[in-house]
Amino acid sequence: MRIQTEDPGSAADRERETRAIGMLTRTIEKLTELQSQSDDTKTSSAKVSSGSHSDEDEAVRLRLEIAERILRLRERNIS
């Protein structure tokens, strides 16, 4: 949780935070798309193919990456 101060930070800090949020948004959109494709694959076939399994692995990897980025952003904002 960020403690509000009078100083909003430098323009460069705000720009970095804006870019980081944009990257997180794009990553979440990719995850949503991968999940949708995975769900479509599962419903169209009772058998899970090796391609959909790699998509699930990619989705898990991206979720972990998002969580790590959020933690780093929170740590920067707290200090």
N, C-alpha and C positions, 0 to 999 in steps of 0.2 A: 504494500500500500504506500503510495507516495504522499509525503507530507507537503501540503501547499505552502509555498513561500512567496514572497513578493517578487523574486526574480524568476521570470518564466524560462530562463536559460537563453543561451546564445542562439542565433539564427542557425548556425551549423548543427547544434544539438537538436533543434526542432526538425531540421531537414533530415537528419539521421533517423530520428524517431518516426517521421512520416514515411521514409523509405522502408524501414523495418516493418511497419504496420502494413504497407503495401505488399511487401514480400510475404508476410503471413497470410494476408487476404488471398493472394494468388495461390499459395500452397494449400489453403483450405479449399479453394475452388477445385484444384487438382484432385484433392482427396475425395471430394464429393463426386467428381466425375468418375474416379476410379471405383468408388463404392457402388455407384449406379451401374457401371459396366459389369462389375462383379455380380451384383444382384441379378442383372439381366442374364448373365451367363448361367448362374445357378438355376434360375427358373426355366430356362430353355433346355437344360440338360441335367439329368439326375447325376451324371458323372462329372466330377470336377476335373477339368483338363489341367495340364501342367502350366499353360499360359495364364489361366485365371489364378492359379496358386501364386505365380510370380507377381501378379497384380496385387494380391492380398499382402504379400511380403512388402511390396513397394508402398502400399497404403500404411502399413504398420511403421515402416521406416520414416515416412513423411510425418506421421502423427508424433513420433518421438522427436523428430527434428523441430516441429512446431512447439512442442512442450519445452524443449531446451531453449529455444529462442525466447519464448515468453518468460521463462525463469531468468535469462540473462537481462532482458529488458526490465523486469521487475527489480532485479538487484541493482541495476544502474540507476533506476528512479528512486530507490530507497536511500542510497548513499548520497 
